[in-house]
Amino acid sequence: MVNPNAEIGRLRELMPATARMKTKLMLNDRQPSVIKAEFPRPWHQAHTVSINLDLWHQLAVSDRDLLFLRTVCWVTLANLLKPNWYQALAGAGLAGGAFELFQGDAVGVVAAVGVTALASWQIWRGVTGPQIEVAADDKAVQVAQRRGYDQAEAAAALIRAIEAVPPLEGRRVLTVNELIRCQNLRVQTGRSEFPVPESYLR
């Protein structure tokens, strides 16, 4: 059985120094998920990562390490306010919509709302879709290498964790995103020569 205080202390030491001040670790044995991170809202200074210790201790230490690092990396990478073209397009759509509304142009308002909605959807996809999931996995493997793991070992541990979590949470199969992530990680372990096609990450 995992000692709660010792495990929390160990995980704090494991995470990157830049994330320690921004991540709040909690234990929550009532949550159905093994590990859960609240969506990183830009106006929050710290983001909560909660762990169900009863489920957590059923994973091997290396698998826990990579699953935790991956969660922390996702929190630091998922940024709704990260400047990009879609942010600019959404802003332009809002400004255009306000202008057209002031002018009384209903068609212009509808067009501006459509542009804003499309850009907002792309922004949301950017922080919840497969691309950010794969990026968080890659970042976790990189951080793990600074903690004594080699790349293949870290990638293999994360694959095991991804595959072990669904049964612990009462799910029978992996999601599409989880399958994509596992394939991306298999390339890093040397067990596959076929990277995930870019079209799958959009």
N, C-alpha and C positions, 0 to 999 in steps of 0.2 A: 504494500500500500504506500502511496506517495505521501510524504509529509507535506502538508499544505504550505507552511511557512518556508521550508527549505526549497520547495519547488518554485514558489513565487520569487524567492531570492535568486535562484539559479536562472530563471527566465529573464529577470532584470539584467543580470550580468551578460546573458546571451545576446540580447538585442543590441542593435547599433547605438552608440552613445548619443547620436542626434535624435533618436526616437525615445530615449528614456524620459525626457522632460515632457514629451507630448503624449505619452501612452500611460493610461491608468489600468493596472491589472486587477481583476476581481475574480472571485470564485462564486459560481452560481450553479448549484447542483440541481436546480429546478428547470434550467433551460434544456431543451431537447437536443441542442447541437453540442458537439464536443468543444468547439471553440467558436466564439462569435465576436465580431468587431462591429461596433456601431458605425453607421455611415459617417465618414469624416466631414462634418459641416465646417466650412471655412471660418465661421465666427467662434468656434470652440477652440480654446487653447490646448485642451487635452482630450484625447479620444479613448473610450473605454474598450478594453479587450477582456471578455469574460470567458471563463473556462469551467466546464462541468468536470470536476475532479474525479467523480466516479467513473466517467467514460474515459477521461484523459489517462488514467493510470493503466488502462488496458492496451495502450500503445507502447511500443518500445521507445527507449529514451531518444534514440536518433530520429525516429519518426516524429516524436513530440517536438524535438528541436526544430526540425525543418517545417513542420506544420505551424509552429509558433512564429518562426522567422517569416514565413510566407504571409501570415496574417498581418504582422507588423509592417512588412514591406508594402502590402496592399493599402493599408491605411495611409502610409506616407506618400504613395504614388497617386492615389485617387484624389484629385483636386478639381472641384467644379470651377474654380476661378483661374485655372491655368490658362494663360493667354494662348489663343489659337484662332484660326480663321472662323470657326463656328461661333466663338465668343463674339467676334466682330460682327458677324452676320446677324446674330441674335440682337445685338445692340442696335444695329442699323434697322432691323425690322421693327423694333420697339419705337425707335425715333421716327421712322417713316409712318408707322401706324398712328402715332400721336399727331403727327403733322396732317395726315390725311383726315383724321377724325376732326381736327380743328377746321380743315377746309370743307368738311361735309361730304367728302368723296367716299361713298360706301364701298365701291369696287376697290379703291386704293387701300381702304382699311382691311378688307378681306385678304387682299394680296399680301399686305404687310404682316397680318396675323399668320398667314400660311408660311411665310418665310421664317418668322420667329419660331413657330412650332417645329418646323423642320430642323432648324439650327439647334433648338433646345433638345430635340430628340437625339441628334448626333452628339451633343455634349454629354447627355446622359449615357448614351451607348459607350462613350469614351471612358467612363469611369465604372461601368458595370458589365461591359461586354467581354468577349474572350481575349481581346488584345491586352487589356489591363490585367487580366487574370494571368496570362502567360508572362507578362512583364514582371509581375509580382513574384512568380515562381523563379524566373531567371535571377532577379535581385536577391531572393532568399538563398539561392545556391551560391551566389557570389559572396554574400555575407558569411555563410557557413564555412566557406573556404578560409576566411579570416579567423574562424573559430576552431580550426584544426581538421576540418573535413576536406577530402579531395572532391573534385567536381563530380565524378561518377558516383561516389559514395553518397554525396549530398542529394543528387538527383534521384538515385534509387530509393533513398529514405523518404523523399517527398512523394514519390510514386506510391510507395507502400502506405503512407499516411492517407493519401487521396483515396486509395482503394479500400482502406480499412474503415474510414469514417462512415460511409453510407450504412453498413450493417449496424454500427453502433447507434446510429440515429434513426433506425427503423426503416431505412430505404433499401430497396432490393437492387437497384441499378445505379450506375454513374450517370450524371447529367451529360449533355453534349459538351458543355464547357469543360467538365472534368476529364472527358475522353480526349479532348483537344490538348489539355494540359499534360496529360500522361504521355501522349505521343511526342509532344515537344520535349519532355524530360527524357524520354527513351533515347532520343538522339544524343543527349548529353552523357548518357551512360554508355554509349557505344553499342547499344542493343538494336538500334535502328538507323538506317541511312536516309530515311525519308522525313524531312522536316515538314511541319504543318504548313500547307499552302497559305499564302498571304490572303487569299480570298476568304478563308475560313476565319480570319482574325478581324474582319471588317464588320 
